[in-house]
């Protein structure tokens, strides 16, 4: 089992920044690719960003490219999502998720590949 706990959400004005953190426990963190997903009211859960086990490979949804940055610190068992130039359309509950993989450079953008999920943290961007 992997336990994931997100933090760092909140209310911010458009153009502002937030940094989300996701602390992992329970299994060897460096064996898992990590992802961030988000779900707005009445919508499906969407992919935001992913990072490989090693941290060397990342991938972003087109809607956040150039504004969001995913990173990880395997020594601290934590993955981060730095969100800049926030827009009202970024308002959602943000979830981190863990995906076991044997390959250090791989990641996934499919939510179905992720076995473990956090409880989510609310991000609200006001216009």
C-alpha positions as CSV (number, residue, x, y, z in Angstrom):
1,X,0.0,0.0,0.0
2,X,1.0,3.5,-0.7
3,X,-0.5,6.4,1.2
4,X,-0.6,9.8,-0.5
5,X,-1.4,13.1,1.2
6,X,-1.7,16.3,-0.8
7,X,-1.3,19.8,0.5
8,X,-0.9,23.3,-0.7
9,X,-4.2,24.0,-2.3
10,X,-6.2,27.2,-1.6
11,X,-7.8,30.3,-3.1
12,X,-5.7,32.5,-5.4
13,X,-6.3,35.3,-7.8
14,X,-5.9,34.8,-11.5
15,X,-2.2,35.2,-12.5
16,X,-1.1,33.9,-9.1
17,X,0.9,30.8,-8.1
18,X,0.5,27.8,-5.9
19,X,2.7,24.9,-5.1
20,X,1.1,21.6,-4.4
21,X,2.9,18.8,-2.5
22,X,2.1,15.2,-2.2
23,X,3.8,13.2,0.5
24,X,4.0,9.4,0.1
25,X,4.5,6.7,2.6
26,X,4.2,2.9,2.8
27,X,6.3,1.6,-0.1
28,X,9.5,2.6,-1.8
29,X,8.6,5.9,-3.4
30,X,11.3,5.7,-6.0
31,X,9.6,2.6,-7.5
32,X,6.6,4.7,-8.6
33,X,6.0,7.1,-11.4
34,X,3.8,9.9,-10.1
35,X,1.0,11.9,-11.6
36,X,-1.2,14.8,-10.9
37,X,-4.8,14.8,-12.1
38,X,-7.6,17.3,-11.5
39,X,-11.4,17.2,-11.4
40,X,-13.6,20.2,-11.8
41,X,-17.3,20.2,-10.7
42,X,-19.4,18.2,-13.1
43,X,-16.4,17.1,-15.2
44,X,-14.3,14.0,-15.5
45,X,-10.9,13.6,-13.8
46,X,-8.2,14.9,-16.2
47,X,-4.5,14.3,-16.5
48,X,-2.4,17.3,-15.6
49,X,1.3,16.1,-15.3
50,X,3.4,13.0,-14.8
51,X,6.9,12.3,-13.8
52,X,9.0,9.2,-14.1
53,X,10.6,7.3,-11.2
54,X,13.9,9.0,-11.8
55,X,12.5,12.4,-12.3
56,X,14.2,12.6,-15.7
57,X,11.1,12.4,-17.8
58,X,7.9,14.5,-17.5
59,X,4.7,15.1,-19.4
60,X,2.1,17.8,-19.3
61,X,-1.4,18.3,-20.5
62,X,-1.5,20.9,-23.2
63,X,-3.6,23.2,-21.1
64,X,-0.9,23.6,-18.5
65,X,2.3,23.4,-20.5
66,X,4.6,26.3,-19.8
67,X,2.7,27.2,-16.6
68,X,2.9,24.1,-14.4
69,X,6.0,22.2,-13.4
70,X,6.1,18.7,-11.8
71,X,9.1,17.6,-9.8
72,X,10.0,15.0,-7.2
73,X,12.4,14.6,-4.3
74,X,12.9,10.8,-3.8
75,X,14.8,11.5,-0.6
76,X,11.8,13.2,0.9
77,X,9.2,10.9,-0.7
78,X,7.4,13.9,-2.1
79,X,6.2,15.0,-5.5
80,X,5.4,18.7,-6.3
81,X,3.3,20.6,-8.7
82,X,4.3,24.2,-9.1
83,X,1.5,26.2,-10.7
84,X,2.1,29.6,-12.1
85,X,-0.1,32.0,-14.1
86,X,-3.2,30.4,-12.7
87,X,-6.4,30.8,-14.6
88,X,-10.0,30.4,-13.4
89,X,-10.2,27.3,-15.6
90,X,-7.6,25.7,-13.3
91,X,-10.1,25.6,-10.5
92,X,-10.5,21.9,-9.5
93,X,-9.7,19.3,-6.9
94,X,-6.2,18.2,-7.6
95,X,-5.1,14.6,-6.9
96,X,-1.7,13.0,-6.9
97,X,-1.4,9.3,-7.8
98,X,1.3,6.6,-7.9
99,X,1.9,4.1,-10.6
100,X,4.3,1.2,-10.0
101,X,6.7,0.6,-12.9
102,X,9.9,-1.4,-13.4
103,X,11.2,1.2,-15.8
104,X,12.9,4.3,-14.3
105,X,12.1,6.5,-17.3
106,X,8.5,5.7,-17.8
107,X,5.3,7.4,-16.7
108,X,1.7,7.3,-17.7
109,X,-1.0,9.8,-18.5
110,X,-3.8,7.3,-18.0
111,X,-5.6,7.5,-14.7
112,X,-6.4,3.8,-15.0
113,X,-2.7,3.0,-14.7
114,X,-2.5,4.5,-11.3
115,X,-3.1,2.3,-8.3
116,X,-2.9,4.7,-5.5
117,X,-4.5,8.1,-5.0
118,X,-4.5,10.9,-2.5
119,X,-7.7,12.5,-1.1
120,X,-7.3,15.6,-3.2
121,X,-6.7,19.3,-2.5
122,X,-9.0,22.1,-3.6
123,X,-7.5,24.8,-5.9
124,X,-9.8,27.8,-6.5
125,X,-8.7,30.6,-8.9
126,X,-10.8,33.7,-8.8
127,X,-11.0,36.1,-11.7
